[in-house]
Amino acid sequence: IGAVDRERLLARHAAAWRALLEPFAGIDEETAGWAPAGEWAARDHLAHAAVWERHRLAVLRGEQPAAAVGIFAADWAAGDEDA
């Protein structure tokens, strides 16, 4: 495997994120928030994807993943992401 081109990875990430968001363009808040009981709504799925995307970007940028996703470093180290 060759050397990693960080800028190329960041550009691919941005393109993938735009492609993910495109189907949701124009959906109003009520529609995005609706889901059957016990299921995730569209906005829940997007929020989940956004957190993991922030994590991946932090890794690519050499930043702290825990801080990027809003988790205290001690909780991250303990594997307690729900804290």
Long-range contacts (C-beta under 8 A, 24 or more apart in sequence): 6-60, 9-60, 10-57, 10-60, 10-61, 13-53, 13-56, 13-57, 13-60, 17-53, 20-46, 20-49, 21-46
